[in-house]
Amino acid sequence: MNDEEYMHLALELAQKGRGKVNPNPLVGAVIVKNGKIIGQGYHERYGELHAERNAFKNCTEPAKGATLYVTLEPCCHYGKTPPCTEAIIQNKIAKVVIGTLDPNPLMAGKSAALLRNRGIEVVVGVLEKECQRLIRVFRKYITTQRPYVLMKYAMTMDGKIATRTGASKWITDEDARMHVQETRNEYCAIMVGVNTVIQDDPLLTCRLKDGRSPVRIICDTRLRTPVESQIVQTAKDVKTIIATSATDDNKKELYRKKSCIVLDVPQKDDHIDLAQLMQILGEQKIDSILLEGGGTLNWSALESGIVDAVQTYIAPKIFGGTAASPVNGLGVASPDEAYHLENSVILKIGNDFLIESEVKHSCLQEL
């Protein structure tokens, strides 16, 4: 095996931490000695050992003189666990191959330099693009203190997210819907607009056997969320946030009595200011949001510049009609004003298709 193959293995290991390490990054590590893998590990849970230390713990023989492959630059500071650079030096590793440097401006490159100063060979940039994609949520949050937002919707081949009567269950088949559950398990929060709550009365929890339900966020400018809705009635069990610009304190108290958290958010263009909401949520350590809104919220999110990526599930069906677009709003006036997507990946999931793309805009290019 070569460097890229070992790094591929480290990437696969890192994926096992999805939904368990937020707001830490996903990281995988492999230790190789004399052409043989002697240890491997990944960051399994927030607050517990990092990938490198798990790999050392799992070693089948002393790691002296071995090569460590790790998807992200090792930490060199004390946090909830001791620095991984300390473990690398103590175990007398001869070479460290790093997928990508730590995007934290306070950290980037420091560990690599420290290890080199201790006589350890350091190589950076093996499968760098793949390793950077792995930590895209962490990268956005650590550099901006705002959550990474993934906009997701399902539509038919003719671009409909519901029938002419408003029915939307179900557009895609079970395989695609289970894939959505995996994403819910991975993301810290899930966000919808109040219209979705009124029309569909969703629960917005994770249905995976060992899954973790995300924090539920309702964008509700005028506080119209039905108190009898499933979300409000289960707020004592699953953390629920209602973001509003309403001023009726008595009505807010009704939701608080049901264990909802009511956030006051200023208005912009007659709706809550989504950019301000992202700042507030970031301060509350919410590092990622799965946006499962309807056409109105999706347009507002794009217009406000908070969307980082888009997941489009496409079912091989046709509903027809003139309504139920996944993105409503005024729309752009010219094709030149379109929101451009890039780095698209296409997957076939059962009978359905998933296209995942990154949103191309200036604030992302600066990161």
N, C-alpha and C positions, 0 to 999 in steps of 0.2 A: 504493500500500500504506500501511496505517496502522501505529501502534505495535504492536498485537497481532499483525499479520501478520508483521512483522519479527521479533518475539519468537518466534513459532511457528517461523520458519526457524532461529533460534538454538537452539531446543529440539531440532529435528530434527538439527542439526549435532552437538549435545552427545551424542546417542545413539550416535554413531559411536565414542565412546571406551569403550563398555561392555567390561568385562573387561580393560582395559589401564591404567586410571588409579588403581585402588585403592592406598592408602586416600584418595587425593584425590577430590574430587567431579567429577561430569560437568558440563562447562561448554561452552556454545556462544556465539559472538559474531559480530555482523554490523555492518559500518560502512556508513553511508548518507550520501551527499552529493548535494544538489540532486535528491532523489528517486530516486537511482540507487545500487544496491549496488556499492561499490568494493572491498570486502574482506570476507572471512568466514573463520572458523576455529573450531577446537574443541581442547580439551585431548586430545591424541592418545595420550600415554603418560606414566606416572608418571616424574617427574624431568625431563621435557622441557618445552618452552614451554607456557605457559598459553594459553587460548583467545584472549584479547585480543591477545597478542603474535603469535600465528599469524595472526590477522585483519590486523594491521598488516603483517606480512611478505608477505601475499598481496594487498595493496592495489594497484590498477591506476593510482592517481594519489595525490598528496599528500592526507592526511586532514585538513588544516587546515580548521576550520569544520564538520567533519562530525559526525554523531550516531553514537554507539556503542551498540548494543543488546547486552546481555550477561545471561545467565540468572542469574548469581550475582554479588553484589557483588565487584568487583575486589580483589585482595590489595594490602596496603600495607606488606608486610614482606618482608625478604629470607629466602628459603628455599633450595630447590634452584635457583630462578630469581629474577631481580630482581623488585621489586614492579611489578605491572601499572599501578598509579596513576602511576608514573614515566613509563611509556610513553605513557599517555593525555595527560599534561601535555606531554611532549616533542613529541607529534604534533599538539598544539594542537586537540584535540577540543573542540567547543563545547558538546556536550550528551551526557550518559550516561543511558541508560534501563536500569534494573536490574530484573530479575525479582523477586529476593528478596535480602534482606540475608544476610550470612554468619552462620550459626547459632552459630559459635564465640563464646562469651561474651567472649573476649578481643579479638575483632575486630569484632563486629556494629556496623555503622553508622560505624566509624572512617574507612573509605575514602570513603564518601559525604560525610562531613563535610569530609574533607581536600580532596576535589575541589571542593566548594562554596566552601571558603575560597580556592581558587585561581581563582574566578570562573567555574567550569564549572557549567552547569545540570544538576541531577541529579533524575531522576524515579524513584521506587521503587514497585514493586508491580504492574507490568504482567504479566498472566498469573501472578500470584504463586502461586496454588494449584498450577498445573502445574509451575512452577519448583521449588517446595518438594518436590513428589512426585519430581521428577528426582533430588534429592539426599537422599532419605529415608535411605539407608544412611549417607552422610556425616553427616547431621544427628544420627542416633542415636549414631554412634561418637564424634563430636567433643564431644558434650555429656555422654556417660556413660562413655566409654572401654570400652564393651561392644559386641559385634557385633550388627548387625541380623539378626534371625532370620526367615526365610521358611519356613513349614511347607508342604510340598507333598505331595499324594497324588493318586492316580488311583483312581476307583471307577466301578462300574456304576450304572445308573439306580436300582437297588435298594440302593445303598450298600455294595457289597461290594468289597474290595480283593484278593480271591482267591477261588478256587473252594473247594468243600468238601475237596478234596485238598491245598489250599495253593498250587496253581498260580496264578501271577499274570502270566505272560508270554504274550500281552500283553493288557492291558485296553484301552488306547487304540491308535489307528492310528499309522502312521509320522509323519504331520504333527505330531501332538501330542507324540510322543516327540522329534522334532527341536526342538520349541519348548523342551522340557526341557533339551536340550543347550545351547541358547542361554542359558538361565538358569544352567546349570553354568559356562559360560564367563564369565558376568558376576560370579558370587559368588566370594568369596575361598576359601571352604571348603564342604565338603559333609559332613553328619553323619548317621550311622545308628546303630542299636542293634546289639548283638552278635547278637540273634536274626535280624536281617535278613542278616547275614554268614553265619550258620550255615545258614539256610534257602535263601538265594538265591545265595550266593557271588558277589556283584556285583563289578565292577571299579571303578565309580564315577568314571570318567574322562570327559572331554569328547570327543565323537566328531566335532566340527566340524573341517573341514579345517585351518583356521588357529586353532583354539580353544586355550584354556589350561585344562588340567585343574586343578580346585580342590584345595586341601589336603584330604585325607580324614581324617575324625575318627570313631572308633568309640567309642561309650559302652559300656564293658564292665566292669561293677562287679567281677565275680569273675575276670576274665581268662580268658574261655572262647573267645576268637577262635581259630579253627583256624590253626595255623602254616602249613598247606598251602593256605590260602585265597588267592584271586587278589590280594586287597589286600595281604596280608603279603608274598607272593612278588614283588610289583612295587613294594615300598616304596622300593627303591633308585632307582627312576625317578620316582615321584610321592610327594611328601611325605605321610607317613602318621602320624597321632597316635592312640594308644590311651589313652583316659582311663579310669582304673581306681582302685578302692579296695583291690585285692588287696595282700597283703604279701609274697608269695612272690618274693624277689629273683632266685632262680635262673630262675624262669619268665619274669620280666621280661627277663632277659638274653637269652633265646631270641628275643624280638621285636627287641631292640636289635641283635642280630647280623644280623637281616634288614633293618636300617636303619629300623625303626619308632622313633618317639619315644614313650616311655611317660610319661604324666603321672599323678602321684599326686593324686587328688582326694578330699576327705572325703565321707563318706556322709551321706545324709539320707533317712529312711524306707526304709532297706535298699537304696538305690540311690545312685549318685554324685550329689552335689549339683550340679544343673545351673546354678544361679545362680553358685556358686563357679567352675564350669568356664568360664562366660562371662567372669568376671573374669580368669581365667588366660589365656584365649585373647585377650582384649582387650589384655592386657599384651604379647602376642606379635604385635601389630599385625594380628590377624585382625579385619577390620571387618564381615564379613558371612558368614552361614552359611545354606546351603540345607539344610533339615532334610528328609531323605527316609526318615524312620524308619517303623517299623510302628506298629500301634495302641498298644502299650505305651509306647514312647518319645514318641509324639505326646501322649498324655495327660499324661505326666510333664512334658513341656515346657510345656504349657498351664497345668498346676497350679503350676509353678514361676514362671510369669509371664515367661518369656523370649521368647515368640513375639510378633512384631510384625505379621505378616501371614500370610495363608493362601492358597495356590493349590490349587484343587480342579478337577481334570480329570474330566469326566463323560463316560463312553462310553455310547452308546445300546444297551446290552446289559443282560440280566438273568441273574444267576448263581443266585439263590435260596439257600436255606440259612439257618442261624441264626448262623454265625460270620463271621469276617473283616471286622470293622468297622474303618474307618480310625482311630477313636479308641476305645481300650479303657478300662482303669482302672475305678475305682469308679463314675464318672459322678456327675452332680449329683443332688441329692435333690429339687429343686424347679425348675420352669421359670424361676423368678425368679433362680436361681443360674447360669443358662446363661452361657457365654462369648459375648458379643455381638460381631458383626462389623459393619463399616460401610464406607461408600464403595466398595461392590462394583462391579466392572467385569466384564462378561460378553463373552467372545470366542468366535466359532465358528472352530475350527481343523480343517480337513478335515471329517471326520464327527463329531468330538468337540467338547465345549464346555469352556471354561475360565472359572471364576469366581475372581477374585482380590479379596480383601477385607482390610481392616485390622482388627486386633484392638483392640477398645475396652477399655482398662483404665487405671487411675489413673496409672501411671508414664508412659504415652504422653501423657496429657492434660497432664502437667506440663512436657513438653519444648517 
